[in-house]
Amino acid sequence: MAEITDRIEVQPEVHHGKPVIAGTRVPVHMVLGLLGKGVAIEDILTDYYDHLTREDVLACIRYASSVIEDEEVYARRA
């Protein structure tokens, strides 16, 4: 297991090594997908993942932000 942050980890045997919320099998991308669809944090916590906390959801956002920040993008020539 690799701890990415105190709330995000990667376990090769869980979701093919995709980042999950620590101590769960909830993939970061699932939480981000719900947020992207406009689902409020409070609704994620009550309607989808009642075992998560607001800090877990915010950790997903911070993780995604750090990945994008470090990403190198190269323009393609037409």
DSSP file (Angstrom, degrees, kcal/mol; ACC not computed):
  #  RESIDUE AA STRUCTURE BP1 BP2  ACC     N-H-->O    O-->H-N    N-H-->O    O-->H-N    TCO  KAPPA ALPHA  PHI   PSI    X-CA   Y-CA   Z-CA
    1    1 A M              0   0    0      0, 0.0     2,-0.5     0, 0.0    10,-0.2   0.000 360.0 360.0 360.0 138.7    0.0    0.0    0.0
    2    2 A A  E     -A   10   0A   0      8,-3.0     8,-3.0     0, 0.0     2,-0.6  -0.972 360.0-143.7-117.2 124.8    1.2    3.5   -0.8
    3    3 A E  E     +A    9   0A   0     -2,-0.5     6,-0.3     6,-0.2     3,-0.1  -0.779  18.3 179.0 -86.9 120.3   -0.1    6.4    1.2
    4    4 A I  S    S-     0   0    0      4,-2.4     2,-0.2    -2,-0.6     5,-0.2   0.902  73.1 -15.4 -85.8 -49.1   -0.5    9.4   -1.1
    5    5 A T  S    S-     0   0    0      3,-2.0    -1,-0.3     0, 0.0     3,-0.1  -0.770  87.0 -83.6-136.6-176.2   -1.8   11.7    1.6
    6    6 A D  S    S+     0   0    0     -2,-0.2     3,-0.1     1,-0.2    53,-0.0   0.692 131.8  30.1 -67.4 -14.9   -3.2   11.1    5.0
    7    7 A R  S    S+     0   0    0      1,-0.1    15,-3.1    52,-0.1     2,-0.4   0.471 112.5  66.1-121.2  -5.6   -6.6   10.4    3.4
    8    8 A I  E     + B   0  21A   0     13,-0.3    -4,-2.4    -3,-0.1    -3,-2.0  -0.972  58.2 166.5-122.9 132.9   -5.7    9.0   -0.1
    9    9 A E  E     -AB   3  20A   0     11,-2.6    11,-2.9    -2,-0.4     2,-0.5  -0.941  27.9-136.9-140.7 162.9   -3.9    5.7   -0.7
   10   10 A V  E     -AB   2  19A   0     -8,-3.0    -8,-3.0    -2,-0.3     8,-0.1  -0.989  17.4-179.2-122.7 126.1   -3.1    3.3   -3.5
   11   11 A Q    >   -     0   0    0      7,-0.5     3,-2.5    -2,-0.5     6,-0.9  -0.980  23.5-145.2-124.5 116.9   -3.4   -0.5   -2.9
   12   12 A P  T 3  S+     0   0    0      0, 0.0     4,-0.2     0, 0.0    -1,-0.1   0.798 101.0  50.8 -52.7 -30.9   -2.5   -2.6   -6.0
   13   13 A E  T 3  S+     0   0    0      3,-0.1     2,-0.5     2,-0.1     3,-0.1   0.484  98.9  76.4 -87.7  -2.3   -5.2   -5.2   -5.0
   14   14 A V  S X  S-     0   0    0     -3,-2.5     3,-1.5     1,-0.2     4,-0.5  -0.944 118.7 -21.8-114.0 121.2   -8.0   -2.5   -4.7
   15   15 A H  G >  S-     0   0    0     -2,-0.5     3,-1.8     1,-0.3    -1,-0.2   0.861 117.6 -64.6  50.0  42.9   -9.5   -1.1   -7.9
   16   16 A H  G 3  S-     0   0    0      1,-0.3    -1,-0.3    -4,-0.2    -3,-0.1   0.791  98.3 -54.6  55.4  32.3   -6.5   -2.0  -10.0
   17   17 A G  G <  S+     0   0    0     -3,-1.5    -1,-0.3    -6,-0.9    -2,-0.2   0.607  95.0 148.3  80.9  11.2   -4.3    0.3   -8.0
   18   18 A K    <   -     0   0    0     -3,-1.8    -7,-0.5    -4,-0.5    -1,-0.3  -0.486  59.9 -88.3 -74.0 150.8   -6.4    3.4   -8.5
   19   19 A P  E     -B   10   0A   0      0, 0.0     9,-2.4     0, 0.0    10,-0.4  -0.353  52.7-179.2 -62.0 136.5   -6.3    6.0   -5.7
   20   20 A V  E     -BC   9  27A   0    -11,-2.9   -11,-2.6     7,-0.3     2,-0.4  -0.870  38.7 -87.8-129.4 163.9   -9.0    5.4   -3.0
   21   21 A I  E >   -B    8   0A   0      5,-2.4     3,-2.0    -2,-0.3     5,-0.4  -0.620  63.6 -93.5 -71.9 130.2  -10.0    7.1    0.2
   22   22 A A  T 3  S+     0   0    0    -15,-3.1    -1,-0.1    -2,-0.4     3,-0.1  -0.111 108.2  13.2 -51.6 133.3   -7.8    5.6    2.9
   23   23 A G  T 3  S+     0   0    0      1,-0.3    -1,-0.3    -3,-0.1     2,-0.2   0.518 118.9  76.8  79.7   5.5   -9.3    2.7    4.8
   24   24 A T  S <  S-     0   0    0     -3,-2.0    -1,-0.3     2,-0.1    -4,-0.1  -0.746  78.9-126.3-132.1 179.8  -12.1    2.3    2.2
   25   25 A R        +     0   0    0     -2,-0.2    -3,-0.1    -3,-0.1   -10,-0.0   0.076  68.3 125.1-111.8  19.3  -12.6    0.9   -1.3
   26   26 A V        -     0   0    0     -5,-0.4    -5,-2.4     1,-0.0    -2,-0.1  -0.716  58.3-135.8 -85.6 113.3  -14.1    4.2   -2.5
   27   27 A P  B >>  -C   20   0A   0      0, 0.0     4,-1.3     0, 0.0     3,-0.8  -0.416   8.7-131.3 -69.6 141.4  -12.2    5.4   -5.6
   28   28 A V  H 3> S+     0   0    0     -9,-2.4     4,-2.5     1,-0.2     5,-0.2   0.893 106.9  60.0 -56.0 -41.2  -11.2    9.0   -5.7
   29   29 A H  H 3> S+     0   0    0    -10,-0.4     4,-2.2     1,-0.2    -1,-0.2   0.806  99.7  55.9 -63.6 -28.0  -12.6    9.2   -9.3
   30   30 A M  H <> S+     0   0    0     -3,-0.8     4,-1.9     2,-0.2    -1,-0.2   0.923 110.0  44.5 -68.6 -42.7  -16.1    8.2   -8.1
   31   31 A V  H  X S+     0   0    0     -4,-1.3     4,-2.3     2,-0.2    -2,-0.2   0.927 114.6  49.0 -65.7 -44.7  -16.3   11.0   -5.6
   32   32 A L  H  X S+     0   0    0     -4,-2.5     4,-2.6     1,-0.2    -2,-0.2   0.879 108.3  54.9 -63.1 -37.2  -14.9   13.5   -8.2
   33   33 A G  H  X S+     0   0    0     -4,-2.2     4,-1.3    -5,-0.2    -1,-0.2   0.905 107.9  48.7 -62.3 -41.5  -17.4   12.3  -10.8
   34   34 A L  H  <>S+     0   0    0     -4,-1.9     5,-2.3     2,-0.2     3,-0.4   0.927 112.0  48.6 -64.5 -44.1  -20.3   13.0   -8.4
   35   35 A L  H ><5S+     0   0    0     -4,-2.3     3,-1.7     1,-0.2    -2,-0.2   0.910 108.7  54.6 -61.0 -40.9  -18.9   16.4   -7.7
   36   36 A G  H 3<5S+     0   0    0     -4,-2.6    -1,-0.2     1,-0.3    -2,-0.2   0.776 103.7  55.4 -63.8 -26.7  -18.6   17.0  -11.4
   37   37 A K  T 3<5S-     0   0    0     -4,-1.3    -1,-0.3    -3,-0.4    -2,-0.2   0.447 125.4-103.2 -84.4  -0.6  -22.2   16.1  -11.9
   38   38 A G  T < 5 +     0   0    0     -3,-1.7     2,-0.4     1,-0.3    -3,-0.2   0.573  67.1 154.2  92.8   9.2  -23.2   18.8   -9.4
   39   39 A V      < -     0   0    0     -5,-2.3    -1,-0.3    -6,-0.2    -2,-0.1  -0.586  44.6-122.1 -73.5 128.6  -23.9   16.5   -6.4
   40   40 A A     >  -     0   0    0     -2,-0.4     4,-2.3     1,-0.1     3,-0.4  -0.339  15.7-117.7 -70.1 150.5  -23.4   18.5   -3.2
   41   41 A I  H  > S+     0   0    0      1,-0.2     4,-2.2     2,-0.2     5,-0.2   0.913 116.3  54.5 -54.1 -44.8  -20.9   17.2   -0.7
   42   42 A E  H  > S+     0   0    0      1,-0.2     4,-1.4     2,-0.2    -1,-0.2   0.870 108.7  48.7 -58.9 -37.7  -23.6   16.8    1.9
   43   43 A D  H  >>S+     0   0    0     -3,-0.4     4,-3.3     2,-0.2     5,-0.7   0.861 107.6  54.3 -72.2 -35.7  -25.6   14.6   -0.6
   44   44 A I  I  X>S+     0   0    0     -4,-2.3     5,-3.2     1,-0.2     4,-1.2   0.919 111.0  47.3 -59.8 -42.1  -22.5   12.5   -1.3
   45   45 A L  I  <5S+     0   0    0     -4,-2.2    -2,-0.2    -5,-0.2    -1,-0.2   0.779 123.9  30.3 -73.0 -27.8  -22.2   11.9    2.4
   46   46 A T  I  <5S+     0   0    0     -4,-1.4     4,-0.2    -5,-0.2    -2,-0.2   0.816 128.8  32.9 -99.7 -35.9  -25.8   11.0    2.9
   47   47 A D  I  <5S+     0   0    0     -4,-3.3    -3,-0.2    -5,-0.2    -2,-0.1   0.722 132.3  15.5 -96.8 -23.0  -27.0    9.5   -0.3
   48   48 A Y  I  <<S+     0   0    0     -4,-1.2     2,-0.3    -5,-0.7    -3,-0.2   0.783 131.4  16.9-118.3 -51.9  -23.9    7.7   -1.6
   49   49 A Y    > < +     0   0    0     -5,-3.2     3,-1.9    -6,-0.2    -2,-0.1  -0.684  55.4 169.7-133.2  77.8  -21.1    7.2    0.9
   50   50 A D  T 3  S+     0   0    0     -2,-0.3    -1,-0.1     1,-0.3    -5,-0.1   0.595  77.3  62.8 -70.4  -8.4  -22.4    7.6    4.5
   51   51 A H  T 3  S+     0   0    0      2,-0.1    -1,-0.3    -5,-0.0     2,-0.2   0.461  90.6  85.2 -92.9  -2.0  -19.2    6.2    5.9
   52   52 A L    <   -     0   0    0     -3,-1.9     2,-0.3    -7,-0.2    -3,-0.0  -0.493  68.9-137.9 -92.2 167.1  -17.1    9.1    4.5
   53   53 A T     >  -     0   0    0     -2,-0.2     4,-1.7     1,-0.1     3,-0.4  -0.780  28.0-106.9-118.0 166.6  -16.5   12.5    6.0
   54   54 A R  H  > S+     0   0    0     -2,-0.3     4,-2.5     1,-0.2     5,-0.2   0.890 121.9  56.8 -57.3 -39.9  -16.4   16.0    4.5
   55   55 A E  H  > S+     0   0    0      1,-0.2     4,-2.1     2,-0.2    -1,-0.2   0.840 102.2  55.6 -62.6 -33.5  -12.6   15.9    4.9
   56   56 A D  H  > S+     0   0    0     -3,-0.4     4,-1.5     2,-0.2    -1,-0.2   0.929 109.6  45.7 -62.7 -45.1  -12.5   12.7    2.8
   57   57 A V  H  X S+     0   0    0     -4,-1.7     4,-1.6     1,-0.2     3,-0.2   0.921 112.5  49.9 -65.1 -44.1  -14.3   14.5   -0.1
   58   58 A L  H  X S+     0   0    0     -4,-2.5     4,-2.5     1,-0.2    -1,-0.2   0.855 106.1  57.4 -63.8 -33.4  -12.1   17.6    0.3
   59   59 A A  H  X S+     0   0    0     -4,-2.1     4,-2.6     1,-0.2    -1,-0.2   0.868 103.0  54.3 -63.9 -35.8   -9.0   15.3    0.2
   60   60 A C  H  X S+     0   0    0     -4,-1.5     4,-2.4    -3,-0.2    -1,-0.2   0.912 109.4  47.4 -62.7 -42.2  -10.2   13.9   -3.2
   61   61 A I  H  X S+     0   0    0     -4,-1.6     4,-2.4     2,-0.2    -2,-0.2   0.925 112.5  48.7 -65.6 -44.4  -10.4   17.5   -4.5
   62   62 A R  H  X S+     0   0    0     -4,-2.5     4,-2.3     2,-0.2    -2,-0.2   0.903 111.1  51.0 -62.3 -41.0   -6.9   18.3   -3.2
   63   63 A Y  H  X S+     0   0    0     -4,-2.6     4,-2.1     2,-0.2    -2,-0.2   0.947 110.9  47.4 -61.6 -48.6   -5.5   15.1   -4.7
   64   64 A A  H  X S+     0   0    0     -4,-2.4     4,-2.3     1,-0.2     5,-0.2   0.900 111.1  52.3 -60.7 -40.7   -7.0   15.9   -8.1
   65   65 A S  H  X S+     0   0    0     -4,-2.4     4,-2.4     1,-0.2    -1,-0.2   0.906 108.9  49.3 -62.1 -42.0   -5.7   19.4   -7.9
   66   66 A S  H  X S+     0   0    0     -4,-2.3     4,-1.6     2,-0.2    -1,-0.2   0.866 110.1  51.3 -67.8 -35.1   -2.2   18.2   -7.1
   67   67 A V  H  X S+     0   0    0     -4,-2.1     4,-0.7     2,-0.2    -2,-0.2   0.930 113.4  44.2 -65.8 -45.0   -2.2   15.8  -10.0
   68   68 A I  H >< S+     0   0    0     -4,-2.3     3,-0.6     1,-0.2    -2,-0.2   0.881 110.2  55.9 -67.0 -38.6   -3.3   18.4  -12.5
   69   69 A E  H 3< S+     0   0    0     -4,-2.4    -1,-0.2     1,-0.2    -2,-0.2   0.874 112.6  41.4 -61.8 -37.5   -0.8   20.9  -11.1
   70   70 A D  H 3< S+     0   0    0     -4,-1.6    -1,-0.2    -5,-0.1    -2,-0.2   0.536  91.3 112.2 -88.3  -7.0    2.1   18.5  -11.7
   71   71 A E    <<  -     0   0    0     -4,-0.7     2,-0.5    -3,-0.6    -3,-0.0  -0.433  60.3-141.7 -71.4 137.0    0.9   17.4  -15.1
   72   72 A E        -     0   0    0     -2,-0.2     2,-0.4     2,-0.0    -2,-0.1  -0.875  16.9-163.9 -98.9 129.9    2.9   18.3  -18.1
   73   73 A V        -     0   0    0     -2,-0.5     2,-0.5     2,-0.0    -2,-0.0  -0.942   3.1-162.4-117.6 132.6    0.9   19.2  -21.2
   74   74 A Y        -     0   0    0     -2,-0.4     2,-0.2     0, 0.0    -2,-0.0  -0.957  19.7-126.5-117.5 129.8    2.3   19.4  -24.6
   75   75 A A        -     0   0    0     -2,-0.5     2,-0.4     1,-0.1    -2,-0.0  -0.505  22.7-134.2 -72.4 138.0    0.5   21.2  -27.5
   76   76 A R        -     0   0    0     -2,-0.2     2,-0.4     2,-0.0    -1,-0.1  -0.739  14.6-127.5 -91.1 140.8   -0.1   19.2  -30.6
   77   77 A R              0   0    0     -2,-0.4    -1,-0.0     1,-0.1     0, 0.0  -0.718 360.0 360.0 -86.1 137.9    0.7   20.7  -33.9
   78   78 A A              0   0    0     -2,-0.4    -1,-0.1     0, 0.0    -2,-0.0   0.469 360.0 360.0 -74.5 360.0   -2.1   20.5  -36.4
